[in-house]
Amino acid sequence: MFEPNNALAPFYEPEVILGVSHWPQTWGWYCLFAAGLIWGLIKICSQLDRWWRNRYRREALSRLQVIASMPFNKRIQAAHELLKIVSVYVYGREVMATTADVDWYNMLNAALDGPVFTQERQGFILNALYRGQELSEAEVNAYLTAVEYWLKMHCVERAHD
C-alpha cells in the first residue's frame, strides 16, 4: 500500500477488505423480486395458453394460402369447406348441424365487430355453391379475403354469446 515510514515502525496499518454483497439486505426487496417473478410466470403461461388456443387459426390460415394457389374454379368450394370446418371447431357440431347457411353467415358476422359477409356476398357465394353460377375472379378473391379476415379477427367469446 504505502511506503513504510520509519517513525511509525511499531504501528501496522490494517488491511481493509470491503466485501460488498450484491444481494438485497432487506426482506422487502425479496418480496418485490418474488412478486415480479410470479407476475412474469403468469404472463408467460397466459401467452402460451393463448398460443395453444389459437393453433386452429394458424392451421386454417396456412390451408387458406394453399387454397389461394388452387385452380380458380375450386377455390370457392375449398374456402367454404375450410370455413365450415373452422366454424364446427369454434361453435361445436350441435350448433352447426342445426344452422342453415344464411343463419350461419349471420353467426359468423356476429363474431366480428362488423359484418364481413354482406348479404350481397352471401348471395353470390350461395348461388355459386348450390346453383353453379360462375363468379368473377374479383368476387372469388374478395371472398377469400373475407374468409382470411374472419379467421384472423373473430372473437371466440363473442361467438358463443
PyMOL commands that place a pseudoatom at each C-alpha (Angstrom):
pseudoatom trace, name=CA, resn=MET, resi=1, chain=A, elem=C, hetatm=0, pos=[0.000, 0.000, 0.000]
pseudoatom trace, name=CA, resn=PHE, resi=2, chain=A, elem=C, hetatm=0, pos=[2.174, 2.844, 1.272]
pseudoatom trace, name=CA, resn=GLU, resi=3, chain=A, elem=C, hetatm=0, pos=[5.914, 3.040, 1.675]
pseudoatom trace, name=CA, resn=PRO, resi=4, chain=A, elem=C, hetatm=0, pos=[6.836, 2.135, 5.255]
pseudoatom trace, name=CA, resn=ASN, resi=5, chain=A, elem=C, hetatm=0, pos=[7.513, 5.165, 7.462]
pseudoatom trace, name=CA, resn=ASN, resi=6, chain=A, elem=C, hetatm=0, pos=[10.353, 4.755, 9.988]
pseudoatom trace, name=CA, resn=ALA, resi=7, chain=A, elem=C, hetatm=0, pos=[8.638, 6.982, 12.536]
pseudoatom trace, name=CA, resn=LEU, resi=8, chain=A, elem=C, hetatm=0, pos=[5.607, 4.678, 12.516]
pseudoatom trace, name=CA, resn=ALA, resi=9, chain=A, elem=C, hetatm=0, pos=[7.632, 1.471, 12.553]
pseudoatom trace, name=CA, resn=PRO, resi=10, chain=A, elem=C, hetatm=0, pos=[5.925, -0.103, 15.551]
pseudoatom trace, name=CA, resn=PHE, resi=11, chain=A, elem=C, hetatm=0, pos=[2.487, 0.547, 14.094]
pseudoatom trace, name=CA, resn=TYR, resi=12, chain=A, elem=C, hetatm=0, pos=[0.971, -1.626, 11.457]
pseudoatom trace, name=CA, resn=GLU, resi=13, chain=A, elem=C, hetatm=0, pos=[-1.549, -0.379, 9.006]
pseudoatom trace, name=CA, resn=PRO, resi=14, chain=A, elem=C, hetatm=0, pos=[-4.547, -2.677, 8.890]
pseudoatom trace, name=CA, resn=GLU, resi=15, chain=A, elem=C, hetatm=0, pos=[-5.649, -4.095, 5.572]
pseudoatom trace, name=CA, resn=VAL, resi=16, chain=A, elem=C, hetatm=0, pos=[-9.252, -3.274, 4.948]
pseudoatom trace, name=CA, resn=ILE, resi=17, chain=A, elem=C, hetatm=0, pos=[-11.086, -5.664, 2.654]
pseudoatom trace, name=CA, resn=LEU, resi=18, chain=A, elem=C, hetatm=0, pos=[-14.547, -4.470, 1.825]
pseudoatom trace, name=CA, resn=GLY, resi=19, chain=A, elem=C, hetatm=0, pos=[-16.929, -7.294, 0.959]
pseudoatom trace, name=CA, resn=VAL, resi=20, chain=A, elem=C, hetatm=0, pos=[-19.927, -5.725, -0.729]
pseudoatom trace, name=CA, resn=SER, resi=21, chain=A, elem=C, hetatm=0, pos=[-22.838, -8.040, -1.307]
pseudoatom trace, name=CA, resn=HIS, resi=22, chain=A, elem=C, hetatm=0, pos=[-24.899, -7.571, -4.435]
pseudoatom trace, name=CA, resn=TRP, resi=23, chain=A, elem=C, hetatm=0, pos=[-27.913, -9.202, -2.839]
pseudoatom trace, name=CA, resn=PRO, resi=24, chain=A, elem=C, hetatm=0, pos=[-30.522, -7.027, -1.160]
pseudoatom trace, name=CA, resn=GLN, resi=25, chain=A, elem=C, hetatm=0, pos=[-30.228, -6.569, 2.578]
pseudoatom trace, name=CA, resn=THR, resi=26, chain=A, elem=C, hetatm=0, pos=[-33.944, -6.186, 3.415]
pseudoatom trace, name=CA, resn=TRP, resi=27, chain=A, elem=C, hetatm=0, pos=[-36.873, -8.555, 3.040]
pseudoatom trace, name=CA, resn=GLY, resi=28, chain=A, elem=C, hetatm=0, pos=[-38.896, -6.032, 1.032]
pseudoatom trace, name=CA, resn=TRP, resi=29, chain=A, elem=C, hetatm=0, pos=[-36.652, -6.448, -1.989]
pseudoatom trace, name=CA, resn=TYR, resi=30, chain=A, elem=C, hetatm=0, pos=[-37.074, -10.204, -1.819]
pseudoatom trace, name=CA, resn=CYS, resi=31, chain=A, elem=C, hetatm=0, pos=[-40.863, -9.773, -1.767]
pseudoatom trace, name=CA, resn=LEU, resi=32, chain=A, elem=C, hetatm=0, pos=[-40.691, -7.425, -4.745]
pseudoatom trace, name=CA, resn=PHE, resi=33, chain=A, elem=C, hetatm=0, pos=[-38.490, -9.886, -6.628]
pseudoatom trace, name=CA, resn=ALA, resi=34, chain=A, elem=C, hetatm=0, pos=[-40.866, -12.771, -5.839]
pseudoatom trace, name=CA, resn=ALA, resi=35, chain=A, elem=C, hetatm=0, pos=[-43.892, -10.739, -6.951]
pseudoatom trace, name=CA, resn=GLY, resi=36, chain=A, elem=C, hetatm=0, pos=[-42.160, -9.844, -10.220]
pseudoatom trace, name=CA, resn=LEU, resi=37, chain=A, elem=C, hetatm=0, pos=[-41.185, -13.447, -10.796]
pseudoatom trace, name=CA, resn=ILE, resi=38, chain=A, elem=C, hetatm=0, pos=[-44.735, -14.668, -10.165]
pseudoatom trace, name=CA, resn=TRP, resi=39, chain=A, elem=C, hetatm=0, pos=[-46.180, -11.966, -12.453]
pseudoatom trace, name=CA, resn=GLY, resi=40, chain=A, elem=C, hetatm=0, pos=[-43.717, -12.924, -15.193]
pseudoatom trace, name=CA, resn=LEU, resi=41, chain=A, elem=C, hetatm=0, pos=[-44.582, -16.620, -14.902]
pseudoatom trace, name=CA, resn=ILE, resi=42, chain=A, elem=C, hetatm=0, pos=[-48.304, -15.866, -15.052]
pseudoatom trace, name=CA, resn=LYS, resi=43, chain=A, elem=C, hetatm=0, pos=[-47.751, -13.686, -18.122]
pseudoatom trace, name=CA, resn=ILE, resi=44, chain=A, elem=C, hetatm=0, pos=[-45.708, -16.402, -19.861]
pseudoatom trace, name=CA, resn=CYS, resi=45, chain=A, elem=C, hetatm=0, pos=[-48.321, -19.065, -19.020]
pseudoatom trace, name=CA, resn=SER, resi=46, chain=A, elem=C, hetatm=0, pos=[-51.174, -16.908, -20.347]
pseudoatom trace, name=CA, resn=GLN, resi=47, chain=A, elem=C, hetatm=0, pos=[-49.274, -16.216, -23.582]
pseudoatom trace, name=CA, resn=LEU, resi=48, chain=A, elem=C, hetatm=0, pos=[-48.562, -19.923, -24.032]
pseudoatom trace, name=CA, resn=ASP, resi=49, chain=A, elem=C, hetatm=0, pos=[-52.226, -20.727, -23.389]
pseudoatom trace, name=CA, resn=ARG, resi=50, chain=A, elem=C, hetatm=0, pos=[-53.305, -18.118, -25.948]
pseudoatom trace, name=CA, resn=TRP, resi=51, chain=A, elem=C, hetatm=0, pos=[-50.825, -19.507, -28.476]
pseudoatom trace, name=CA, resn=TRP, resi=52, chain=A, elem=C, hetatm=0, pos=[-52.159, -23.026, -27.888]
pseudoatom trace, name=CA, resn=ARG, resi=53, chain=A, elem=C, hetatm=0, pos=[-55.820, -21.983, -28.172]
pseudoatom trace, name=CA, resn=ASN, resi=54, chain=A, elem=C, hetatm=0, pos=[-55.134, -20.183, -31.483]
pseudoatom trace, name=CA, resn=ARG, resi=55, chain=A, elem=C, hetatm=0, pos=[-53.424, -23.103, -33.185]
pseudoatom trace, name=CA, resn=TYR, resi=56, chain=A, elem=C, hetatm=0, pos=[-56.563, -23.735, -35.250]
pseudoatom trace, name=CA, resn=ARG, resi=57, chain=A, elem=C, hetatm=0, pos=[-56.278, -20.201, -36.677]
pseudoatom trace, name=CA, resn=ARG, resi=58, chain=A, elem=C, hetatm=0, pos=[-52.708, -20.775, -37.783]
pseudoatom trace, name=CA, resn=GLU, resi=59, chain=A, elem=C, hetatm=0, pos=[-53.621, -24.083, -39.384]
pseudoatom trace, name=CA, resn=ALA, resi=60, chain=A, elem=C, hetatm=0, pos=[-56.639, -22.581, -41.153]
pseudoatom trace, name=CA, resn=LEU, resi=61, chain=A, elem=C, hetatm=0, pos=[-54.630, -19.632, -42.451]
pseudoatom trace, name=CA, resn=SER, resi=62, chain=A, elem=C, hetatm=0, pos=[-51.959, -21.942, -43.840]
pseudoatom trace, name=CA, resn=ARG, resi=63, chain=A, elem=C, hetatm=0, pos=[-54.680, -24.034, -45.551]
pseudoatom trace, name=CA, resn=LEU, resi=64, chain=A, elem=C, hetatm=0, pos=[-56.181, -20.838, -46.952]
pseudoatom trace, name=CA, resn=GLN, resi=65, chain=A, elem=C, hetatm=0, pos=[-52.836, -19.992, -48.558]
pseudoatom trace, name=CA, resn=VAL, resi=66, chain=A, elem=C, hetatm=0, pos=[-52.905, -23.398, -50.251]
pseudoatom trace, name=CA, resn=ILE, resi=67, chain=A, elem=C, hetatm=0, pos=[-56.480, -22.746, -51.380]
pseudoatom trace, name=CA, resn=ALA, resi=68, chain=A, elem=C, hetatm=0, pos=[-55.435, -19.408, -52.887]
pseudoatom trace, name=CA, resn=SER, resi=69, chain=A, elem=C, hetatm=0, pos=[-52.981, -21.261, -55.120]
pseudoatom trace, name=CA, resn=MET, resi=70, chain=A, elem=C, hetatm=0, pos=[-55.585, -23.792, -56.296]
pseudoatom trace, name=CA, resn=PRO, resi=71, chain=A, elem=C, hetatm=0, pos=[-57.235, -23.603, -59.722]
pseudoatom trace, name=CA, resn=PHE, resi=72, chain=A, elem=C, hetatm=0, pos=[-59.757, -20.786, -59.989]
pseudoatom trace, name=CA, resn=ASN, resi=73, chain=A, elem=C, hetatm=0, pos=[-62.888, -22.939, -60.179]
pseudoatom trace, name=CA, resn=LYS, resi=74, chain=A, elem=C, hetatm=0, pos=[-62.069, -24.910, -56.995]
pseudoatom trace, name=CA, resn=ARG, resi=75, chain=A, elem=C, hetatm=0, pos=[-61.274, -22.005, -54.666]
pseudoatom trace, name=CA, resn=ILE, resi=76, chain=A, elem=C, hetatm=0, pos=[-64.832, -21.152, -53.603]
pseudoatom trace, name=CA, resn=GLN, resi=77, chain=A, elem=C, hetatm=0, pos=[-65.747, -24.716, -52.657]
pseudoatom trace, name=CA, resn=ALA, resi=78, chain=A, elem=C, hetatm=0, pos=[-62.469, -25.281, -50.785]
pseudoatom trace, name=CA, resn=ALA, resi=79, chain=A, elem=C, hetatm=0, pos=[-62.687, -21.957, -48.909]
pseudoatom trace, name=CA, resn=HIS, resi=80, chain=A, elem=C, hetatm=0, pos=[-66.318, -22.669, -47.978]
pseudoatom trace, name=CA, resn=GLU, resi=81, chain=A, elem=C, hetatm=0, pos=[-65.364, -26.116, -46.666]
pseudoatom trace, name=CA, resn=LEU, resi=82, chain=A, elem=C, hetatm=0, pos=[-62.485, -24.638, -44.677]
pseudoatom trace, name=CA, resn=LEU, resi=83, chain=A, elem=C, hetatm=0, pos=[-64.791, -22.056, -43.142]
pseudoatom trace, name=CA, resn=LYS, resi=84, chain=A, elem=C, hetatm=0, pos=[-67.258, -24.796, -42.224]
pseudoatom trace, name=CA, resn=ILE, resi=85, chain=A, elem=C, hetatm=0, pos=[-64.506, -26.880, -40.592]
pseudoatom trace, name=CA, resn=VAL, resi=86, chain=A, elem=C, hetatm=0, pos=[-63.310, -23.928, -38.505]
pseudoatom trace, name=CA, resn=SER, resi=87, chain=A, elem=C, hetatm=0, pos=[-66.840, -22.950, -37.508]
pseudoatom trace, name=CA, resn=VAL, resi=88, chain=A, elem=C, hetatm=0, pos=[-67.535, -26.518, -36.364]
pseudoatom trace, name=CA, resn=TYR, resi=89, chain=A, elem=C, hetatm=0, pos=[-64.450, -26.237, -34.186]
pseudoatom trace, name=CA, resn=VAL, resi=90, chain=A, elem=C, hetatm=0, pos=[-65.449, -22.811, -32.833]
pseudoatom trace, name=CA, resn=TYR, resi=91, chain=A, elem=C, hetatm=0, pos=[-69.201, -23.299, -32.358]
pseudoatom trace, name=CA, resn=GLY, resi=92, chain=A, elem=C, hetatm=0, pos=[-69.477, -27.058, -31.938]
pseudoatom trace, name=CA, resn=ARG, resi=93, chain=A, elem=C, hetatm=0, pos=[-71.104, -29.786, -34.007]
pseudoatom trace, name=CA, resn=GLU, resi=94, chain=A, elem=C, hetatm=0, pos=[-74.542, -29.483, -32.395]
pseudoatom trace, name=CA, resn=VAL, resi=95, chain=A, elem=C, hetatm=0, pos=[-74.891, -25.807, -33.272]
pseudoatom trace, name=CA, resn=MET, resi=96, chain=A, elem=C, hetatm=0, pos=[-73.560, -26.205, -36.797]
pseudoatom trace, name=CA, resn=ALA, resi=97, chain=A, elem=C, hetatm=0, pos=[-75.813, -29.195, -37.561]
pseudoatom trace, name=CA, resn=THR, resi=98, chain=A, elem=C, hetatm=0, pos=[-78.929, -27.148, -36.892]
pseudoatom trace, name=CA, resn=THR, resi=99, chain=A, elem=C, hetatm=0, pos=[-77.856, -23.937, -38.631]
pseudoatom trace, name=CA, resn=ALA, resi=100, chain=A, elem=C, hetatm=0, pos=[-78.797, -23.061, -42.222]
pseudoatom trace, name=CA, resn=ASP, resi=101, chain=A, elem=C, hetatm=0, pos=[-76.249, -21.361, -44.494]
pseudoatom trace, name=CA, resn=VAL, resi=102, chain=A, elem=C, hetatm=0, pos=[-77.937, -17.943, -44.292]
pseudoatom trace, name=CA, resn=ASP, resi=103, chain=A, elem=C, hetatm=0, pos=[-78.062, -18.073, -40.499]
pseudoatom trace, name=CA, resn=TRP, resi=104, chain=A, elem=C, hetatm=0, pos=[-74.521, -19.443, -40.491]
pseudoatom trace, name=CA, resn=TYR, resi=105, chain=A, elem=C, hetatm=0, pos=[-73.149, -16.365, -42.218]
pseudoatom trace, name=CA, resn=ASN, resi=106, chain=A, elem=C, hetatm=0, pos=[-75.035, -14.165, -39.738]
pseudoatom trace, name=CA, resn=MET, resi=107, chain=A, elem=C, hetatm=0, pos=[-73.492, -16.169, -36.905]
pseudoatom trace, name=CA, resn=LEU, resi=108, chain=A, elem=C, hetatm=0, pos=[-70.025, -15.668, -38.421]
pseudoatom trace, name=CA, resn=ASN, resi=109, chain=A, elem=C, hetatm=0, pos=[-70.681, -11.926, -38.709]
pseudoatom trace, name=CA, resn=ALA, resi=110, chain=A, elem=C, hetatm=0, pos=[-71.741, -11.820, -35.049]
pseudoatom trace, name=CA, resn=ALA, resi=111, chain=A, elem=C, hetatm=0, pos=[-68.248, -12.974, -34.050]
pseudoatom trace, name=CA, resn=LEU, resi=112, chain=A, elem=C, hetatm=0, pos=[-66.728, -9.802, -35.553]
pseudoatom trace, name=CA, resn=ASP, resi=113, chain=A, elem=C, hetatm=0, pos=[-67.038, -6.113, -34.791]
pseudoatom trace, name=CA, resn=GLY, resi=114, chain=A, elem=C, hetatm=0, pos=[-68.663, -5.501, -38.159]
pseudoatom trace, name=CA, resn=PRO, resi=115, chain=A, elem=C, hetatm=0, pos=[-70.133, -7.782, -40.803]
pseudoatom trace, name=CA, resn=VAL, resi=116, chain=A, elem=C, hetatm=0, pos=[-67.677, -9.099, -43.377]
pseudoatom trace, name=CA, resn=PHE, resi=117, chain=A, elem=C, hetatm=0, pos=[-70.087, -11.439, -45.149]
pseudoatom trace, name=CA, resn=THR, resi=118, chain=A, elem=C, hetatm=0, pos=[-72.615, -8.967, -46.565]
pseudoatom trace, name=CA, resn=GLN, resi=119, chain=A, elem=C, hetatm=0, pos=[-75.995, -10.038, -47.926]
pseudoatom trace, name=CA, resn=GLU, resi=120, chain=A, elem=C, hetatm=0, pos=[-74.734, -9.446, -51.469]
pseudoatom trace, name=CA, resn=ARG, resi=121, chain=A, elem=C, hetatm=0, pos=[-71.632, -11.596, -50.899]
pseudoatom trace, name=CA, resn=GLN, resi=122, chain=A, elem=C, hetatm=0, pos=[-73.747, -14.306, -49.276]
pseudoatom trace, name=CA, resn=GLY, resi=123, chain=A, elem=C, hetatm=0, pos=[-75.985, -14.359, -52.323]
pseudoatom trace, name=CA, resn=PHE, resi=124, chain=A, elem=C, hetatm=0, pos=[-73.022, -14.662, -54.696]
pseudoatom trace, name=CA, resn=ILE, resi=125, chain=A, elem=C, hetatm=0, pos=[-71.481, -17.487, -52.693]
pseudoatom trace, name=CA, resn=LEU, resi=126, chain=A, elem=C, hetatm=0, pos=[-74.699, -19.455, -52.246]
pseudoatom trace, name=CA, resn=ASN, resi=127, chain=A, elem=C, hetatm=0, pos=[-75.506, -19.115, -55.962]
pseudoatom trace, name=CA, resn=ALA, resi=128, chain=A, elem=C, hetatm=0, pos=[-72.014, -20.267, -56.878]
pseudoatom trace, name=CA, resn=LEU, resi=129, chain=A, elem=C, hetatm=0, pos=[-72.064, -23.218, -54.494]
pseudoatom trace, name=CA, resn=TYR, resi=130, chain=A, elem=C, hetatm=0, pos=[-75.606, -24.517, -54.991]
pseudoatom trace, name=CA, resn=ARG, resi=131, chain=A, elem=C, hetatm=0, pos=[-76.746, -23.201, -58.379]
pseudoatom trace, name=CA, resn=GLY, resi=132, chain=A, elem=C, hetatm=0, pos=[-73.482, -23.432, -60.294]
pseudoatom trace, name=CA, resn=GLN, resi=133, chain=A, elem=C, hetatm=0, pos=[-73.328, -19.719, -61.107]
pseudoatom trace, name=CA, resn=GLU, resi=134, chain=A, elem=C, hetatm=0, pos=[-69.893, -18.566, -62.251]
pseudoatom trace, name=CA, resn=LEU, resi=135, chain=A, elem=C, hetatm=0, pos=[-68.151, -15.870, -60.230]
pseudoatom trace, name=CA, resn=SER, resi=136, chain=A, elem=C, hetatm=0, pos=[-65.580, -13.405, -61.409]
pseudoatom trace, name=CA, resn=GLU, resi=137, chain=A, elem=C, hetatm=0, pos=[-62.050, -13.641, -60.115]
pseudoatom trace, name=CA, resn=ALA, resi=138, chain=A, elem=C, hetatm=0, pos=[-62.543, -10.401, -58.186]
pseudoatom trace, name=CA, resn=GLU, resi=139, chain=A, elem=C, hetatm=0, pos=[-65.558, -11.874, -56.349]
pseudoatom trace, name=CA, resn=VAL, resi=140, chain=A, elem=C, hetatm=0, pos=[-63.647, -15.057, -55.528]
pseudoatom trace, name=CA, resn=ASN, resi=141, chain=A, elem=C, hetatm=0, pos=[-60.663, -13.065, -54.257]
pseudoatom trace, name=CA, resn=ALA, resi=142, chain=A, elem=C, hetatm=0, pos=[-62.995, -10.846, -52.217]
pseudoatom trace, name=CA, resn=TYR, resi=143, chain=A, elem=C, hetatm=0, pos=[-64.491, -13.970, -50.622]
pseudoatom trace, name=CA, resn=LEU, resi=144, chain=A, elem=C, hetatm=0, pos=[-61.043, -15.368, -49.840]
pseudoatom trace, name=CA, resn=THR, resi=145, chain=A, elem=C, hetatm=0, pos=[-60.090, -12.024, -48.293]
pseudoatom trace, name=CA, resn=ALA, resi=146, chain=A, elem=C, hetatm=0, pos=[-63.280, -12.064, -46.202]
pseudoatom trace, name=CA, resn=VAL, resi=147, chain=A, elem=C, hetatm=0, pos=[-62.533, -15.611, -45.034]
pseudoatom trace, name=CA, resn=GLU, resi=148, chain=A, elem=C, hetatm=0, pos=[-58.975, -14.604, -44.133]
pseudoatom trace, name=CA, resn=TYR, resi=149, chain=A, elem=C, hetatm=0, pos=[-60.233, -11.561, -42.227]
pseudoatom trace, name=CA, resn=TRP, resi=150, chain=A, elem=C, hetatm=0, pos=[-62.741, -13.693, -40.315]
pseudoatom trace, name=CA, resn=LEU, resi=151, chain=A, elem=C, hetatm=0, pos=[-60.086, -16.287, -39.447]
pseudoatom trace, name=CA, resn=LYS, resi=152, chain=A, elem=C, hetatm=0, pos=[-57.753, -13.611, -38.094]
pseudoatom trace, name=CA, resn=MET, resi=153, chain=A, elem=C, hetatm=0, pos=[-60.245, -11.373, -36.309]
pseudoatom trace, name=CA, resn=HIS, resi=154, chain=A, elem=C, hetatm=0, pos=[-63.153, -13.434, -34.972]
pseudoatom trace, name=CA, resn=CYS, resi=155, chain=A, elem=C, hetatm=0, pos=[-63.628, -13.465, -31.236]
pseudoatom trace, name=CA, resn=VAL, resi=156, chain=A, elem=C, hetatm=0, pos=[-64.480, -16.860, -29.798]
pseudoatom trace, name=CA, resn=GLU, resi=157, chain=A, elem=C, hetatm=0, pos=[-66.084, -15.387, -26.672]
pseudoatom trace, name=CA, resn=ARG, resi=158, chain=A, elem=C, hetatm=0, pos=[-68.309, -13.171, -28.798]
pseudoatom trace, name=CA, resn=ALA, resi=159, chain=A, elem=C, hetatm=0, pos=[-69.152, -16.178, -30.964]
pseudoatom trace, name=CA, resn=HIS, resi=160, chain=A, elem=C, hetatm=0, pos=[-70.537, -18.159, -28.014]
pseudoatom trace, name=CA, resn=ASP, resi=161, chain=A, elem=C, hetatm=0, pos=[-72.699, -15.331, -26.688]
for i in range(1, 161): cmd.bond("trace and resi %d" % i, "trace and resi %d" % (i + 1))
show_as sticks, trace
zoom trace
